[in-house]
Amino acid sequence: MEALKISQCFLLWFMCSTVLFLNALQPCFAFTSFVFGDSLVDAGNNDYIFTLSKADSPPYGIDFKPSGGHPTGRFTNGRTISDIVGQAFGAKSFPPPYLAPNTQANSILGGINYASGASGILDETGVLFIGRVPLREQINNFEHSRSYMVKVMGEKTTMEFLKKAIFSVTIGSNDFLNYFQPTIPVFGNGKVSPNLFQDFMVSNLTIHLKRLHLLGARKFIVVGVGPLGCIPFIRAIKLLPSGHCSAVVNELIQGYNTKLNGVLDKLNQELGPEAIFIYANSFDIFMKIIGNYHQYGFEDANEPCCGGYFPPFICFKSSGTNRSSALCADRSKYVFWDAYHPTEAANMIIAKGLIDGDESVSYPINIRELYKYNS
């Protein structure tokens, strides 16, 4: 009985000390980020589930300095866009994947990454990969993290803490990829019309964003879907000549992005100024890179650095054997890392554009202004 009392006193002391520590050091926290999305920003969550969508083997992560070039579960050769944005604002470490052991404590320091490769806005997206964490479940996971924060800091302090944090949502690409693959029906035995598909995507994403708002999120970065019609995978399955993009794919995505931007503008009117939703126009930034790649220092904007231009598009390096997929000599000269994802070099340009860009790429304000924003 005495031991139980001592244990309870210690727990109470620890929680009180943590709150005082946080309150004292809050001004020093450069950047707290909660990341939601797909493989474009997954920091390793898929390493902890049974899935066919993994980036846990070389040469993934070959240029990721914190790991010494070892794979971290990121689907690129180095940092993701969210990694680069965090570092730009002084983050000393990256938000760890939620599914990694002992991650919860980091929720009251630098944030957490909930993103999962192959996931989508729609729950059924990515089903062929078996395991993945759809956006709905990612927000469920954040709710668990929030409960932990409330236990440590209390409801009021948690709300104040979340008010200053940045919530980024980068998702939708896999929903479109599934829609455009003829062997994967989106609903039942057939496809809905493109217009209905766009509306269904936007309405579902809006529901998820409003739920995050109810849980305390106030600063949102919502990244539009990029020009998937130009990625090596789509170019290959559509049998497009080198240098050409699928106009049909890109037009559907642009229609979705326009509707998304409109909905975010409406949310700003309804929920602002206490909350603010940024539309991040990655589509136009990436199209500029592809159209003027030599000006950005790239030598190839068509083929992937790793995995090849034809099926099965697998980027790998076998341990213990000499077998591996083709790997370019200089990753900094390629726009695409594999058949689906940009290189770190391309991610750096996109991140810079969103951090300091004008209203054409980051609306209504850019990320630097969002970081300083106080309602």
N, C-alpha and C positions, 0 to 999 in steps of 0.2 A: 504494500500500500504506500509506504514511504517512498519507494523507488518510483511508483507511478506519479506521485506528486512532484518529485524532482524532475521527472521526464516532462510533465506538463509545464512546469515552470520554465524549463529550458526552451521548450517550443515557443512559449509566449515571449520569452526574452529574445529569441532568434527573430521572430516575426516583427517585433517592435524595433529591433536593431536594424532590420532590413529596411523598414519603412523610413526610419530616420536617415539611414545611409542614402537611400534613393532621393529623399527630399533634399539632402545636403548637396548631392552630386548631380541633380537633375540638369542644371545649366551646362554641365560638362558633357552630357550625352550628345554627341554630334548628330547622330542619325539613328532613329529607331524605325525599323522597317518590317512590315508583315507582308510576305510575298505569296500571291496566289497565282496559279496558272498551269501551264503545260511544260513540255520539254524545253521550251525556249528559256525558262527560268528555273527549272528543277535543279536543286542543289544536292540531290542524292536521295530523295524520298523513295524512289523506285528500287534503290539498293536493298530496301528492307521489306519488300513484298515480292510475291511470286508473280512475275510478269515477263513477257517477251520484250518489253520496252525497257532496256537497260543500257547504261553507259558506264559500266563498271570494269571495263577492261581496256588496256592500251590499244590504240594511241590516244583515246579520249583523255583529256586533262594534261596532255603532253607539255603545254605551255602554262599550266596553272602553278604559279610559283609557290603559294603556300603549302602545296602538297608535294613539292619537289618533282612535279611532272607526273605524278601518279594519278590514276582516275579517281574522281570524287563523286561520280554520278551525274556530272554536268554533261550535257549533250553537245559539247564543243571542245575545241582544243585548249581553251583557257577560261576566261571569265564570261559570265552572262551579262546582259544589259543591266539587270538589277544589281549585280556585283559592282559594276563600274560606277553606277549612280551612287551607291553607298560610299564607295571610296572617295568620290568627288566631294562628298560632304564630311569627310574626316572619319568615317567608320573605321575602327581598328580591326574589326573582324567581320565576317559575313554571317548573316542569319543562318543558323544551322537547320538542317532538315528536321521537320517535326517528328518523323518516325525514328530518328536516331535516338539512342539511349541518353537519358539525362538532359534532354533538351529543354524541358519546361522552365527551368530556372533562368534560361536565357531570355525568356519572354519579357522579363522586367529589366533587361539590359539592352541588347541590340536588336531584338525582334526574332522572328522565326520564319522559316520558309516552308510553306505547305504545298508547293507546286508538285505536280506529278506528270511525268512523261506519258503521252498517249491519251491524256484526259481531255475532257471538253466541257462546254457549257451544259450540254445535254448528258444525262446520266448514261445513256446507251453508247455514247461515243467511245471508241477504243475497245469495244468488247472483244475483238479478235486478239487483242494483246493479253487477254485474261485479266491480270491484275492492273489496276490503275486507280487513282483517287479522283473521282469527278469533283467538279467545283462545289457541289452541294456538300460532299463529305469533307472537303477541305475547310469549309466554313464550320462544319460540325467540330472539326479538330481545333479550329481557332476558339470555338466556344469553350472547349475543355481547357485551353490555355488561359482563357479569360477567367474561368472559375478558379484556376490556380492563383492568378493575380489578385483576385478578390480575397482569397484566403490569406494572402501575404500582406496586401496593402489596404484592403477594405474597398467597398464599392466606390466611394467618392474619389479616393486617390487613383483608383484604377481608371475611372472615367476621365480624370484630368490627364493622366498618363497617355491614354489612348487618343485623346484630343490632339496631342502633339505629334503622335506617330504617323507615319505615311503608310498607306495601304495601296499596294500595286496589284493590279489584276491583268495578267497577260494570257488570254485564252481565246479560243475560237478557231484556231488553225485546224485542229484535228476534226472538228465538226465539219468544216468545209472539205477537208481531204476525204473523209468518209462519204460525204455527199457526192463527190465527183468520181468515186470509184464504183463502177457499175455493178460489181459483185457484192457490194455492201448496201442493202436497202436501209434507208434512214428510218422510215416508219413502216412497220408491218412488211407487206410484200411489195411495196412500191415507193417511189419518191413523191414528195409533195412538190408543188411548183416552187421555182426559185424565190418568188416574192413572198410566198407563205413561209418558206424556210428562213428567210431573213427576219421576218417578223417574229417567228417562233424563237429564234436565237436571241433577238434583242429583248423580247418580253421575259424570257427565262433569266437572262443576265441581269435585267433590271430587278427582278425578284431577289436575286442573290445579293446585289449591291444594297438594296434596301434592308436586307437582313443584317448585313455587316454594319450598316448605319445604326440599326436598333441595338447592336451589340457594343456600340461606342465609337466606331470608325468615323472620322470627320474629314480627313485629308485623303482623297482618292486619286490615283493615277490609273486610268483605264486605257490600256493599249489596244488600238484597233488591229485588225488582222492585216498582215503584210501581203505583198503581191505573190501569192502562192503560185500564180500562173507562170512565174519565172524561176521557180526552184527546180533543180535538176530532176527530181522525181516526176513532177508534172510534165516537164519538157519531154522526158523519156516515154512516159506512158501515152502521151498525146502525139508522139513521133514528130516533134517539132524540130526544124532545122536549128543549128547552133545560132545562138543570139536572139532567137525568137521566144516570145512569151505567149501563153494562152490568153487571148483576149476575152474569151467566154468566162474563164475562171476569174480573171481580174475584174471584169465588169460586175460579176455577182458580189465579189468581196467589196468593191467600192460602194455598191448599193447598200450593203450591210453597214459599212463604216459610216456612211452618210446618215442612216437611220440611228445608229448608235450615238453619233455626235449630237443629233437632235434630242434624243432621250436624255443624255447627260446634261444638255443645256436646260431641259425642263426640270431635271432634278435640282440643278443649281437654283432655279427660280423657286422651287417648292421648299427646299431644305436649307438654302443659304440664308444669311452668310455664315451660320454656325458650321455648315458643312460645305465643302467644295469638291467638285468632280472635274478632273482634267481629262480631256480627250487627247491621247497621245497618237499622233498621226504617223505611225511607223511606215505606212504604205508609201507615202510620198518621199520620205527620206530614203527608203530602200530603192525606190525606182530611180532616184537621182544617182545613187551609188552605181546601180547597174548600167544606167545610160551614160555615165561619165566616169567609169571605173578607173581609167588611166589617170584622170586628174586627182583621184584619191590615192594614187600609188599602187593600185592593183594591176596585175597582169592578166588575170582570168576572172570573168564574171559569169562563166557558163558552167564549167565542170567543177565537181566537188574536189577538194584537196584529198579527201580520203574516201575510199569505197567504190570509186568508179561511177560512170555515167549510165550504166545499164544494170538491170536486175541481177542479183538481189540487193544491190546498193549497200552491202554490208561493209562497215569500217571496222577492222579488227586486226589484232596482232597476236598470234598464238604463242603462248609461253612454252618453251621446251622444244619448239620446232622452228623451222625457217619460214613457215607459212604465214602470210599476212596479206592484207589488201594493199592496193596501191596507195602510196602516201606521197604528197608533193614535197618538194625539197624545202620550200619556203612558205610557211603558212600565212605570213603577213601579206603575201601577194595574191591570195585567193579570197574571193567574197564568200564562197560557200565552203564550209568545213566538210559536211557530208551531203547526202542527197536532199536533206531537209533543213539543215541548220546553218546559220552564218558562222564565220570564223570570229575569233575574238577581235581581230582587226576591224571587221565590219560592225560588230557590236559596239566598239568604241565610238565609231562615227555616229551610229544611231543614238547612243546614250548622250553624246555631246549635243546633238541636235535637240533632243528632248529637254536637256537641262537648261540650255540658254536660247532655244529657238523662239521665233515669233509666233503669232497666233495661227499661222498657216500650218504649223507642225505641233503646237501645244496650246490647246484652247481651253479656257479663256486666259490662263497664265501658264508660264513654264514651270519646270520642277524647282528651279532656284527660287522663284517667287512663292511657290507652294511651301517650300521649306520654311520660309520666313513668315508665312501667312498666319495671322492670329485673328480669330473671329471676335 
